[in-house]
Amino acid sequence: HREEHSIEVQLPFLQTVLGNFTLVPLVVGRCTTTQVTALLERLWDDRETLVVISSDLSHYHAYALAERLDMETARRIEALQGPLDGSQACGAYPLNGMLDMARQHAMHIERLDLRNSGDTAGSRDRVVGYGAWAIHDA
């Protein structure tokens, strides 16, 4: 996990928005959806608990193709339909666990944003997809 950088991206945002909080950082390697779901169930003990899963979507496709691929991945996420694989989201393992848990608890998912690096930071020749969703009790 030497090149993992999600905590570096998420932590400043969480510190700004939440102020004082306790953090349990996890790095998820190759594991089953059931293992991730079980871990999330143990950690998610009340309505105050926030789970943040950081993942890019598609990687290094031309803009139009990335848009189509990421829209399909977004559709599957919003339908709580796993499993996703690494070509759809590099964080597929934790995402699959969260989607499984959301299905089991009949949770609601809401898209906050979907775009790629061609929308925000430069060339549209080789882009990286990004999405943000909120999952909560229905």
Secondary structure, DSSP 4 states (H G I P E B T S, - for coil): -TT--HHHHHHHHHHHHH-S---------S--HHHHHHHHHHH--STT---------SEEE-HHHHHHHHHHHHHHHHTT-----TTT-TTHHHHHHHHHHHHHTT-EEEEEEEEEHHHHSS-SSSEEEEEEEEEE--
